[in-house]
Amino acid sequence: MHFRLSLATLLLAVFTLVLSSDAVGNQSKNTSDYEAFSALPTYWTPALSPNGDKIAFVQNTTGDNAIAMLATYDLIEGKKHFLLQSDNERVKIRWYKWVNNERLVVSARYETRRGTTKVHDTRLLSIKYDGSGKGAFNLVNWERIKQRAGNPRHIPQFHDDVIDWLPNDPDHILIALDAEVLGLPSVYKVNVNTGSVSRLERGKKKIRDWITDRQHNVRVGVSLDFESGERKVFLKEGDDWRTLFEYNAMTEKGAYPLGFAKDPNILYYRGYKGDYKALFTLNVATNEHTEVFSDEGYDVDGSLIYSPVTNDAIGIRHDGRHYWDERYVGLQNGINKGLPDYQNTLVSFSDDEQTYLVYSESDVLPGIYLIGNREKGSLDFLFQQYPLIDSASLSEHELIEFEARDGMKIEAYLTLPKGDGPFPTIIHPHGGPGARDFSGFDYWTAYFTYKGYAVLRPNFRGSRGYGYSFAQSQMKGWGLAMQDDITDAAKYMVEKGHAEQGNMCIVGASYGGYAALMATVKTPDLFQCAVSFAGVSSLKHIVMHSRKFLNNEFVENQIGDDFDDLEARSPYYNVEGIKTPILLVHGEEDRVVRPLHSRYMADELEDYDKTFTYVELESGDHSLSIQRNRHRFFAEMDAFLSKYLKRKHAEHEVANSNDKLEAQSE
């Protein structure tokens, strides 16, 4: 009961005031130039209702006290409704989906504690598209569930694991919820109008994930032993469970189910073709395996795409979208022909597939949403994500490849500002580390090049998408070859004449923040400055903290468990030799990398009388979700980089600023 009251206070206020687009889009001429890049997206993730008559979206207001508002727009009546608001502090709108033409289901993430450990919990909300009726309410009624649960004191951390939206039953959805045993979810059917629940499948066999077929029957369970790493994929056959795949998720290549075809005997799964992930089907009746799609030299990632018309799989979300249904291939090709300079992604469809939404971006286009109608043959502008950024000031990325010191080929994205080099340079390693940089708009890179800095974003060892062996390089490898790849990326920039020794900085967030700090330890003379946002400083503390969670064995397998070795690969324990000025920034409510990493690092830097600045962002999280914090971070970074990097091409920045002011005055 206490949760429902506090969540309602923080998130569930219904907006009745319709804001004009001018209130969101205008910017003062006195606004600092970096604020165009540090502004939250004005709109994001629009979604069509099943009949295509309405659009749901999140709209961010401007200013330091900006709020995120979940809204809908009725395309027939021309009415806009504000449903929920969040200040992006304690409670955030995580995702939302139309469950029928009148109602949305919303995932809310909020900050809480489990004992003394700060964590995130999620809850599901149900709300009518116009905010009418009983307004938003908690969809998973815990009071009703715990009456039948074997452990009434256990309250599940995550309530938003929807495993089937039941499109033919608009009043219900299926969710997986570990109501009885921690980490062992059962499957429940939930009424989206009343919150009433019934259990369909009890948790068993260490199954952590459930999959239904296209006829909405629970068919597959994926088990995982958190201690040993043993994983099994079970197929339900009557009252029995047959093992389809079995492997160790820590040490072996394996196969993971993605979903069924319309044919209930055809299961799609992601397995390995040599060293790279590919998409296959398994006929569970005949045990026949068939390759569906592979991408030479890269892993096939992403989830299946289903057609609401055919109820069958039509493609996969891989590096955008890859379709094998000719109807979608034709539509995608037509859009690409009309917008040839952009990466165009179909993001939402009405149930009859006649109305659709497209997201278009490029290296120099910050991202727009368009609405299309196949009957009319129209494609019209809908939303712009970053209206304050002038595309003319941005630079295109170039996919390059350099050779690391041991001969390994490393891909990276090179972005050069306008003018002639060499340039002051930013080496910008991504987070993760099991993430990957792509082409397309990136607001950090856009800001750097606007300011006249060259940027290199290396997909160093441990990055995802480059095969099993490449990804496994991160296992107990933080600070080793992974770090050397980043060092070699900086040397590549000098060798190619894009940068000068003595005029480079390294900037990163999360794992990238760790890499930035570790660079000051391993290569103290290479960079003129280092910026770490939410960076890890002590691998030992990561491992110790993980022991409070179910997956701690996986963390130790990834990072290591020898404390002497962990200290040798941690910036916090090697401050004495640091020469590089450091900017440390961390959110005080970061639940992913705890702020103690930057606090401890700052204390140690101070003890050794090193040059550094530490900024802790009030209520800040791991993702710069709060507008004032994003502005504050960019302000600190802007001043810090300007102090330590010599900008020979500052006239480019001045010209851009003048152009922007002239455009605003017009």
Secondary structure by P-SEA (a helix, b strand, c coil): caaaaaaaaccccccccccccccccccccccccccccccccccccccccccccbbbbbbbbbccbbbbbbcccccccbbbbbccccccccccccccccccccbbbbbbbbbbbcccbbbbbbbbbbbcccccccccccccccccccccccccccccccccccccccccccccbbbbbccccccbbbbbbbcccccbbbbcccccccccbbbbcccccccbbbbbcccccbbbbbbbcccbbbbccccccccccccccccccccccbbbbbbbcccbbbbbcccccccbbbbcccccccccbbbbbbbccccccccccccccccccaaaaaaaaaaaaacccccccccccccccccbbbbbbcccccbbbbbbbccccbbbbccccccccccccbbbbbbbbbbcccbbbbbbbbbbccccccccccccccccccccccccccaaaaaaaaabbbbbbbbcccccccccccccccccccccaaaaaaaaaaaaaaaaccccccbbbbbbccaaaaaaaaaaacccccccbbbbccccccaaaaaaaaccccaaaaaaaaccccaaaaaaaccccccccccbbbbbbbbcccccccaaaaaaaaaaaaaacccbbbbbbcccccccccaaaaaaaaaaaaaaaaaccccccaaaaaaaaaaaaaaaac
